[in-house]
Amino acid sequence: MTAKFRRWGLAVAIGLWICCAGGQVAMAHPLTTLASIHTYHERPAQTTYRSRLTLPDRDDRAWQATLFHRYVGGEDQGILLRLVAFPGSARVAPSGHLRVSTGTGLEWQVPANDATLPANRPDNIGQYAFDQVLADLQAPIPLTLDVPLASGRTQQLVVAPYVVVEWQVLAAMAAPTHSYSPDG
C-alpha cells in the first residue's frame, strides 16, 4: 500500500515540477505570451504601430499606456506615449513634463506633445514625445514615470522590463515597404 502512495506522490511531484518549469519558461520569454504590438493602416501612406496596456499607479489605480510610432508617406513622425487615467481619478497637467527614471540613475524630462490630441481633450490624458528615452536605453530595465498632475503633484507609474522590451521593439520597427490601399 505504501509503494502505491509513493508512486502516486512521485507522479504528483513530477506534475507540479512540469507546471512550474513551464511557468518559468513563459516568464523568461514574456513577449512570446504577452506581445501586443498592432499595426494600423490608418489611411493611404499612413501606418501606425501601437502597443497598449494597463499600468497601475502607486495608489493601485489603472492607467492606460499607449505607445505609438507613426509613419506618414514613409517619414517617421516620432514615438509618442499617451497616458490616460480613469476619468475622475486624476487631472494631468497639460503642459507638464513627464519625469522618467531608472534604478540605475538615468533620468529624462520628457516634454508634453499634444499635437495629435484635440484642443478640448479630457483632463485625464497626457501625451509625451518618447523617442529619446527609448533611444538612450541600452537594456530593458524598469522605468518609473512621474506623471505631472494639475494639482502640482505627480503620480508614479512603474513600467516592467518586459514592457520596455516591447516598446524597444516597437521603436525599432521601420516604415512599411509597401503602400496601403483600401481598394486592394
Phi, psi and omega in degrees: 000319179293327177297322179296317179293323178296315178298317180297316178298320177296318179297318178296316180299317178295318178299316178296319179298317179298316179299315180294318179296320178298321177295322179295321178296316180296323179287329180290332180232069186295333181293336179290337181246344187238006183302135181218035176275128180238149178251132179236125172264090190288328176194169180307133178068014176231120180232138178234131172261135186221140172237125181231133178204173180255132176241134175275147173268181183294342177264011179064031173261145184277137172238142174269128178246121179237119175256128178223147184233114187248140173239131175236121182060030180082356181263135181291123179262003177101173181245125182241142174249120177252126179246129183233119176275156175300133183309131179088349183269336180201144174248116183278136176293121188295331182243012181285158177268138174278126176266125179243130180220161177237167175287351181262006176099355177286144180208143178227146168251106188263121182289151174294145177221092184262017185303326182262006178261147177294153182300328181261039182300150175298151184281005178260013183241135171230145180224137190222144175287118189247006183305309188294321179301310182292328178291326183279336182289126179267339182215155178283095180243158180299144177243147171247126178254122174258102184277125180286130180255157180298335180286350184097347177272181175233160174238130183267134172238143178248131180252120182288156180303322181295331176289319178300320177301312180299318179294324177293321177298314179299317181298329182276351182291128183275168177300145178297147182271353179239158180264132179280136175225126181294346180271357178130000000 
